[in-house]
Amino acid sequence: MSRLFEELDRQDTPIGELVLRRRTVPGLTAGPIYEIKRDDEMLMSSLVNESEQVLAHKAIEAVGDGIYDVLVGGLGLGYTAWAALGYERVRTVTVIELLEPVIRWHEQGLVPLGLELHEHPRCRFLKGDFFVLATDPSVRDVLHPADGYGAILVDIDHAPDAVLHRSHEGFYNPTALGKAASLLQPGGVLAVWSAGGPQDDFTAVLDSVFDAVDVHEVEVYNPMADADQVDTIYIAKKAGSIPNPPSTRPTPPSRPPTRRR
């Protein structure tokens, strides 16, 4: 008989105590639910992950045709990276994750997409601070492709004004965003996930750096709360177009697999 609730791991991290747990809720057909908590705060759940996938879909749709590399800031439960890998036009996906336990959970197969992502030939995990690596010119030649990324996807903080650590605050300003934009190819896209509705102040900041900005509200149903919730996807695009001609037509992403134990 499977347990209704099980704590899989608990680790101290630079942003607080991180807990990975799995539970089964009678009446829900979604299978086991995987949750990551920081201290007493819920960070993410495998039950509600649509907007994390939309982050990748909207960004790649905005880039358009071409063959290019994608950078993902924040691994989490892996849904954003998995959605990006579903497109043949995406040559590689590099995921930068600060927290070593999160990377280890994937490598050990403790989360639903863990082994699939860890073993995927077009995906790699890098342990590090995304906000440093995406804005520090001294590390670019080592970590980033010479021609830049087609898309940079960021899903780390709750929102630009609700960060997980004070050190993240400096990313959401024109200077830091401009440095991140310099990692993009012409026609490339920076996409940022945010909980809640759009923030006009952050949209204005993106407008000051990029050539075009679109804001998408994503409404999803949360069965645990029996209510809809709204997340926001910001899509900021550089002028131009990806120079690489597509070698194949893009294919729609596959549905994320569910690991049952």
Secondary structure, DSSP 8 states (H G I E B T S, - for coil): ---SEEEEEEEEETTEEEEEEEE--TT--S-SEEEEEETTEEEEETTS-HHHHHHHHHHHHHH-SS-EEEEEE--TTSHHHHHHHT-TTEEEEEEEES-HHHHHHHHTT-STTHHHHHT-TTEEEEES-HHHHTT-GGGHHHHS-TT-EEEEEE--SSBTTB-SSGGGGGGGSHHHHHHHHTTEEEEEEEEEEEESS--HHHHHHHHHHSSEEEEEEEEEEETTTTEEEEEEEEEEE-SS---S--SS-------------
